[in-house]
Amino acid sequence: MVAEFTTCAWPAAAVLYVSNRLPPARNARAAKKPEKFKAELLEIFGYWKEAWGKNEQAKLTPKRKKAVLARLKEGYTVDQIKLAIYGCSVTPHNNGTDPKGDGRIYDCLELICRSGDNVERFAGNASAIAPPAQQKQSDAVSDALTNINDTDW
């Protein structure tokens, strides 16, 4: 029920009456829409856990979710963000292997997706450092070529 004020013929008086009309819903979020980018968000979060060796206790916190969704809304693709995650994981400063560092690991998904600049910077690191599978393959090819050159034909 809604209380409404109405005026009557008497100038100094107001009459209060109760009606059965319900006010319009002020919260438009009452009917929750399906979340946009949900599949992409879960794919990125899963990749981050895998790349950094996180266990099942790692949660998709609101802070992580907000950062990833902001980058997706800016137009970064899932592959670009995954490349940034990989780039962060192979950066000595971030993975704790920098000899000048103190061994701390900076692996936060929110850090990687904090800004578009971070996504681009970490993706650039990935491009500068070849993935381990490619390094092993090129080493194997190099060894094979060396063995062929050493072979007496």
TALINWO-V68573 format. One record per residue. N is the residue number from 1. RES is the residue in one small letter. SS is DSSP state (h for helix, s for strand, l for the rest). PHI is phi in degrees with one decimal (NA if undefined). NEAR is the number of other ideal C-beta (glycine too) atoms within 10 Angstrom. Layout:
N,RES,SS,PHI,NEAR  N,RES,SS,PHI,NEAR
This chain:
1,m,l,NA,9  2,v,s,-122.8,9  3,a,s,-87.6,8  4,e,s,-127.8,11  5,f,s,-99.0,8  6,t,s,-140.6,8  7,t,s,-101.1,10  8,c,l,-117.8,8  9,a,l,-65.0,5  10,w,l,-77.4,8  11,p,l,-64.9,6  12,a,l,-96.3,5  13,a,l,-117.0,8  14,a,s,-128.0,9  15,v,s,-111.2,10  16,l,s,-102.0,8  17,y,s,-132.9,8  18,v,s,-110.6,9  19,s,s,-114.3,9  20,n,l,-92.3,6  21,r,l,-73.6,9  22,l,l,-94.9,8  23,p,l,-68.9,7  24,p,l,-64.2,6  25,a,l,-63.9,9  26,r,l,-83.9,6  27,n,l,-96.8,6  28,a,h,-68.7,8  29,r,h,-80.7,7  30,a,h,-55.6,7  31,a,l,-92.3,7  32,k,l,-70.0,6  33,k,l,-82.5,7  34,p,l,-62.6,5  35,e,l,-69.4,10  36,k,l,-75.1,11  37,f,l,69.7,16  38,k,h,-62.0,10  39,a,h,-63.7,10  40,e,h,-64.5,15  41,l,h,-60.4,19  42,l,h,-66.7,12  43,e,h,-65.3,14  44,i,h,-65.2,27  45,f,h,-62.9,20  46,g,h,-62.4,13  47,y,h,-65.5,16  48,w,h,-60.6,26  49,k,h,-62.7,17  50,e,h,-68.0,12  51,a,h,-64.4,18  52,w,h,-101.6,17  53,g,l,67.5,9  54,k,l,-77.6,15  55,n,l,-91.1,6  56,e,l,-70.7,6  57,q,l,-77.2,6  58,a,l,-65.9,14  59,k,l,-111.8,10  60,l,l,-82.6,16  61,t,l,-73.2,12  62,p,h,-57.3,8  63,k,h,-64.8,12  64,r,h,-65.3,21  65,k,h,-59.6,18  66,k,h,-61.1,11  67,a,h,-65.7,21  68,v,h,-65.8,26  69,l,h,-61.9,18  70,a,h,-61.9,14  71,r,h,-70.3,23  72,l,h,-63.2,19  73,k,h,-67.1,10  74,e,h,-73.4,11  75,g,l,110.2,8  76,y,l,-69.8,20  77,t,l,-87.1,11  78,v,h,-59.0,17  79,d,h,-64.5,10  80,q,h,-64.6,17  81,i,h,-69.3,25  82,k,h,-65.2,19  83,l,h,-64.5,20  84,a,h,-64.6,26  85,i,h,-62.1,25  86,y,h,-62.2,21  87,g,h,-59.5,24  88,c,h,-65.5,27  89,s,h,-69.6,21  90,v,h,-104.4,18  91,t,l,-81.6,18  92,p,h,-54.4,13  93,h,h,-61.5,14  94,n,h,-80.3,22  95,n,h,-91.4,16  96,g,l,82.9,13  97,t,l,-102.2,12  98,d,l,-68.3,13  99,p,l,-61.7,6  100,k,l,-83.5,6  101,g,l,-88.1,14  102,d,l,-103.7,6  103,g,l,86.8,8  104,r,l,-69.4,11  105,i,l,-109.3,13  106,y,l,-111.8,13  107,d,l,-120.4,18  108,c,l,-67.3,16  109,l,h,-61.3,27  110,e,h,-64.9,14  111,l,h,-63.2,15  112,i,h,-62.4,29  113,c,l,-101.8,27  114,r,l,-58.8,15  115,s,l,-150.2,14  116,g,h,-63.5,14  117,d,h,-60.6,8  118,n,h,-64.9,18  119,v,h,-58.6,24  120,e,h,-67.5,15  121,r,h,-65.4,15  122,f,h,-68.5,24  123,a,h,-63.9,21  124,g,h,-64.3,13  125,n,h,-62.1,20  126,a,h,-64.9,19  127,s,h,-69.8,10  128,a,h,-75.4,9  129,i,l,-113.1,16  130,a,l,-66.6,13  131,p,l,-58.5,11  132,p,h,-54.9,9  133,a,h,-62.4,8  134,q,h,-70.2,10  135,q,h,-63.1,11  136,k,h,-62.5,11  137,q,h,-65.1,12  138,s,h,-67.1,11  139,d,h,-64.6,10  140,a,h,-65.1,10  141,v,h,-65.1,10  142,s,h,-61.2,10  143,d,h,-62.9,10  144,a,h,-64.7,10  145,l,h,-65.8,10  146,t,h,-64.2,10  147,n,h,-65.1,9  148,i,h,-65.5,9  149,n,h,-66.6,7  150,d,h,-83.0,7  151,t,l,-76.8,7  152,d,l,-82.8,3  153,w,l,-94.1,3
